[in-house]
Amino acid sequence: MSATMSTRVTNGSMLRLGRKFALDITCILFALPIWLPLMILLMMVTRIASPGPIFYRQKRVGLGGRHFSTWKFRTMKVSSETQTHEPYFQELMKVDRPMTKLDTSGDPRLAPFGRFLRASGLDELPQIFNVLCGEMSLVGPRPCTPNELDHYQPWQRERVNALPGLTGYWQVNGKNKTTFNEMIVMDLFYLKNLSILLDLKIIFKTCTVIASQVVESRVPAQPIRQDSTVRAQAPILQTFVDSARKSPRSPSTILQRLAESAHKP
């Protein structure tokens, strides 16, 4: 764990973690007849469609800044160059535009079915085992990479005070249509309003979001426009992002205002 990171462990937070884990286990066991055959099928498809390892392992940052290895289905051809992702994401952290994936308009490095797996999120299905190990939750912020965390501002580091998730508030509210700072604010909003009911709402909404993402992945991508239409997607969020930039070490006020706006008609 980084020396600059601190985990807020209280009786209340431990109780919430226990409840979340109980919900995770219940949902995983309930959906076992669905996800286990699907995982076996995807293992066979990955092996047949693209020679090489079935799974891809990557180091990510978990609760309190602890490092762990996430598991995904391999979606790229063996020996494909992958180093361009980190500088690309670092650029997205600095600029004010949606976090469009590199493979949105087609990527020759992708293995057969790779784009479908990514668009549907099924490439992350093996992370169920990370959930079972207590390293992740079904619902939570997207797990960041150690390199990404190194570039966070102090107020942005608050997002690692929760278990990362397979899905989350940001994932079902814009995802790659939002900017990096908008993602951070939504993650902090989730932490501020964390509850079993909110987790259930996000889990149920994830199914419809995945369906829409699969449909969008089959439509030719349009060039990214650097104009005011980008900001029209989430004008309320931008207000809080601007406020956060002015007071980077005090996000609590931003979260309170975001929570109040969320309950307005």
N, C-alpha and C positions, 0 to 999 in steps of 0.2 A: 504494500500500500504506500502511496506517496506520502512524504512527510508533511505536505501542505494540506492533505485531505483529512477530514475528521468525520466520523460517523456519529450521528445523534442517536444513541441507544438509550431509550427510556423504557419503563414498564409499559407505557402506552404504545410505543412503537413496536415493541416485541409482541404485544398482543395483536396489533394490526397485522404484523407479519405472519403470526400464527393463523389468523383468520384467512388471510390471503392464500396461504399454503393449503389450508383445508379446502378452500374453494377451488384452487388449482387441481388438487388431487381428485376432488369430486367430479369436476368437469372432464378431466382426462379419463377417469374410469368410465364415466357415463358415455363418452364418445369413443371408447376403445374399439367397438365393432366397426367404426367408421375410419378412424385414422390409422389403425394398425394394418388392415388390408391395403389401404391407399399407400402407406409407406412402403410396403413390400412391393406393390406394383411399380411405384416410382423408382425403387432400387433396381428392378429388372429393366425398366425403360432406360435409366441412366447407363447401366452396364452395357446394354445392347446398342444404344444409339451412339455412344461415344466411349471408345476404349480408354481405360484408365480407372483411377479411384472413383468410387461411388460418392464418397463424402469429401467435403472440404472443411478444414479446420482453421479457425482464425482467432487470434487473441483479442478479447474485448474487455471493457471495464464494467465491473458490476457494482453492487452496493458498497458505498463508502470508498470507492476507488480501487477495490480489489480486482485483480486480473483473473480471468478465466478463459477457457477455450470454448467457443461456440461451434456448433456443427451445422452444416448445411449440405444439401445435395449439390454436387459439383455442376455448375451451369456453363463453365468455359472449357474449351478444348485444352487438353494436356499441353503444358509448356507455353501457354498463352501469356503474353506480357500483362501484368496486373499492377505495375507500379504507377500508372497514370491516374489511378483512382484517388490516391492520397493528395497529390498536388491539386487535382481538380476539386476535391472537397474542401481543401484549404482555401481555394479561391472563392467557393460558394459561401464560406464562413465570413468572408470580407465584403462581398458585394451584396447588393440588395435586389436579388432576383430569385425566382423559384429554383428549387434544388432538383432540376431535371436530371435524370439518370443518363449516363453516357451511352447506354444501349437503347435509348428511346427510339432513335431513327434507324436502328439496325447496327449490329456490331459483329464483324466477321470472326471475332474471338469466341462468340457464343457457340456452345455445342447444340446439336439438334434438341428441340424442346426447351432449350435454355431460357429463351425469352419468355415462353409461356410460364415456366416455373417461377421466374422472377416476377412477372406481372401478377400472377395469382398468389404469390407469397408461399407457394408450396415448397420452394427451395429451403425454407426455414422450418419445415415440419420436423426435422430431426432435433430441433431445439426443445422439443417436448422432453427429451432426456435431460437437458439443462434445467428445465423446470422441476423435474423429479429429483434432481440432485440439490435443489434449493438455490441454484446459481441465478435463476431467472424466475419470472412469474408469467402467467398467461397474459397479464395486462401490466403495462409499465412503459417507461420511456425507451426509445430505441437504444440498444447498447452501443456506446461509442467505442472507438479504437483508442489505445493509449496515446497515439500521436495526436488525435483529435482533442483529447482531454488536455494535452500540454498547451494547446492554443486557446483554451477557454479563458474568458474573463472571470473574475471572482464570482460574480452573480450567476454566471452560467453553470458553474460547478455545483450549484445546488441540485441540479437534476440527478446527480449520482447518489442522492440521499434516499433513493428508492431502488428496489430490484428492477432491472431492465425487463422488458416484456416482449412476448411474441407479437402482440398487438398493443395499441395504446390510444390515448386521446388524440394525439397528433396523427396517427396512422389512419384514423377514421374521420378526420376533419381537415382534409386537404392534402396531407402528406407531401408529395413532390411538387404540388402546386403552391406550396408556401416557401417562404425564405427561411434561412437558418435561424435567425433570431425569432421568427414567429414560431418555429418548432420549439425552441427553448422556452418561450413564454407559455405555450400550451402545455409543455411538460411540467412546468412549475405550477400551473393552474391545476393540473391533475394531482400533484403532490399535496396542494393546499386543500383539495376537496376529495381526497382519497376515501372511498367507501366500497363496501361489497356491492351495493346497488349500482354505483357508477361503473364498477368492473363488469357487472352483468350487462348493463346497457352497451358498453363498448364491445363486449364479446358478441352480442347479438347483431350489432351494427356492422361488425367486421365482415360477416357473410355477404351482406349487400354491397359493401365497399369492394370486396374482392371480385365480385361478379362484374361490377362496373369497370374495374381496372383491367380485367381480362378483355372486355369489349373494347376499351380504349387502346389496348395494346395491338389490336388488329386493325386500327385506323392509322394511316400514314401520319407520322408526326409533322407538326407545323414548326417552322423556324421560330426560335424564341425571340419575342419582340421586346426591345428595351424601351418601353414607353409607359405611360400612365396606367395602361390597362392592367399591368402587373399589380399595382398598388390597389386597384379596385377590388381585388379578390378578398382582401381582409383589411379594410380601412380601420376597423376598431383595434385589431391586433397591432397595427402599425403605431397607433397612439401609445400603446404600452411599451412597444419596442423602443420608441423615441425617448420615453420617460426613463426606461432602463439604462439607456446610453448616458443620460444626464446624471443618473444616480446608480452606477453599476453595482454598488455594494449593498443596496437596500431594495430588493425586489418585493418585499412584503407588501408595500403600498400598491405596487402594480398589480399584485395578485388579488388584493382586496377589491380594487376597482374593476378588475376583469370579472371577478365573481359577481359583483353587483350588476354589471352590464349583462351578464349571462342570464340573470333572472328578470330582466326588464322585458316587457312584451315587444 
